[in-house]
Amino acid sequence: MNRPHYNFNDPVFKTKRNWLLYAKEHMELYDLKENSDVIDYEGKSTVSSLKIPSVYHVIYKLNSIVGIDKEAQPIYGDRHVMELTIPTRYPLVPASIFMQTPTWHPNIQTEGRFK
C-alpha cells in the first residue's frame, strides 16, 4: 500500500476544511502502520470525490486476552479490530471508537448498548 497523497493546494480543501482534517488523519494512520509491526488499517467508508476515508478498521495483530472460559481461564486472540469513525463535524465532534472483535479489558465495555 502506497502512502496516501493529497494535493492540499486543491481549492476543495479551502472550502471543505474537514476534508483537510480527514486527509491528514489518513496520512497519520498510514505512517503509524508503517512504523509498527502490530498495527494495520483498512478504509471502510469515504467522503468526497477525493476518496478520503472517514471510517477505518484499525487492526491490532498481537496476542491478548479476549475473554474467559467457564473455568475462569483466559481465552486468547491474535487479531483485534477497532472501528474508528471520524464524523462530519470533526474536530468539533469527537471521533468514535468501537471494538469490532471480542475484548477483555476493564476500560472496554463488552456487553450491552455501548459495547
Order of alpha helices (4+ residues) and beta strands (2+ residues): alpha-alpha-beta-beta-beta-beta-beta-beta
